[in-house]
Amino acid sequence: MLVGLDADQRAAVTAPTGIIVVRAGAGSGKTTVLTRRIAWRALSETADINRTLAITFTRQAATEMRARLSQFELDGRPTIGTFHAVARRLMMQHFQDKGKTAPVIINNRTSVLSLSMGADARKGGLHEILAAIDWAHGHMCSPQQSVEKMTRAGLTIPLGSDRFVDVFETYEKTKKKRGVVDLNDFLTFVVHEARRDQRYIESVNFQFKHLSVDEAQDMNPLQYEFLKVLSGSSPDLFLVGDPNQAIYGFNGADKTLFDELPGIGSPAQVISLPSNYRCTPEIVSFAVDTLSGQGQPTEAYSRRNSGLPVDLRRFPTEVQELQHIVRVVSDVQRSESLNSIAVLCRTNVVAEKVRTALTDAGLAVRSARRGGEWARAVAIATDLTGRESLSTWASDVLDLGDYTEQDSDYQVAKLVRQFLDDNRMGSVDGRAFGSWVATSADVAESDGVEVLTFHAAKGREWPHVIVAACEKGLLPHRSARGALARAEEVRLAYVAFTRAAHQLIVTWTDQRESRSSGPSPFLPSLTTATPTYTAPTQEFRERRKKVSTKNPLEEALLSWRGAKARQMRVDPDAVLSQRQLTALIRTLPHTVDEIEEIADPVFAHRYGQEILALIREQGNS
């Protein structure tokens, strides 16, 4: 259980029961620490695995934790899910226990909001209004209070104060009149019910006794109150977070809740994980200098060998910047999978231009967006009335051979089976499946280069990362007013830079959309010299032509990883990350111990011989 852990990680995994706060820097192995902590507590019999709850902020993180814990022979399994998924489960369970009809969960909130706005809905801005409503729910305030708090926080109030309050109140009344709830209501219901009924708190505390929270620095006040309800009077808490990656203030997150734990009561033991096992020293130094240069010093050390210097690139216009991004991605594709590279942008506007440029160049862009066929298949499943009808529909799609794995019906049917497997007890129907898809299902993405905003990239990593448009007006964003907002923008840059494991390229332009731009003031070191290149020799060119663009070992490992993922019903990256896969190809390990240095020791113990067999097979072919 402790093999491969450094002294700090070992201290976190084996810490005594109570309130443990782990300040885990980027690339410090926090997911390993979280899963080992849960397994350690269960196997050392200091925790009941069936009364253990792990809360994450994304479905992908929850899926990865389940996959890693499945490698341990635990007598039972913990509950792992997002804040909304756990709250939804508790709310639905409460209605079932009381013999009451559960409210309908709406997945398309814009339709209810449009009805509440009347003619104003034609003016647009629905998503901005819903974001403001979410912020208000996250701060547990009424429509009138929300205006006051948003004003103090320096946030823009859509529609103006009076009209926003009117729409907000109408939206809540419309939901109540229709007997429907949205995602915010899950958490609010549990918190309000706990305040009203002490017996409800006791039942929740009996169900979940040992709690872990990932990315705890991103909790908003409502999520923190929900955590306090779950914790009870004798907290058994394991909180993992990094204040330097607190980037959701615009969404209501308050990192001081993680720093101070107000209202918890018991003293906390704080453990730091400063070692970075993801990034090269050059990348870590660059990212740390970014924080330090803006008055946010941090302690972080790379535990990897020295690598490539950070590549800073200046371009006269965004057209030339996009051309360079296409060239870099094309170069990576010649020797590695496109899944190994990402382009990160501060705004969706820039990201969309990058996606268009890559697509126009014939490069696959990874996407989780679903079209009309996907929506139609989900709608069919959502309309089914019970467990039997859901099971029958899934069997008809999956077992009769009329659909391929690429069909939306097939993909949704697989999710139905996973939903039924995860909810073996109690009454379920299509409506419950629909809400599960919205809150808990980890929907796999297509292969290709990923183009994401800084926020969406959080928690992810790639061997190669291009951070585009690092320039004035975008980093910090022109909307970031005041010291707090600017400090969050610096942390956003830190998050973006530390997504890169092997190669980090940072670009900016002198002019964007006919406006003067220039490098971001956050960049710790710059060069304005125009790089020169020496043309490759003729001998090198001839050799390069003979090199196959496809690595047979990579294809074999990808095929093996895909088969294991389908067998375990998880995302392939939860079996073996792209970084680990790339490291296996580069180092060609000869023993299980060498695989253990690359991947998780538990992975090496379970699958080491299979990996070695693949390496030998491809070496002999």
Summary of the structure (lengths in Angstrom):
residues: 621
radius of gyration: 25.1
end to end distance: 36.6
largest distance: 79.8
contacts: 1969
relative contact order: 0.11
helix: 54%
strand: 13%
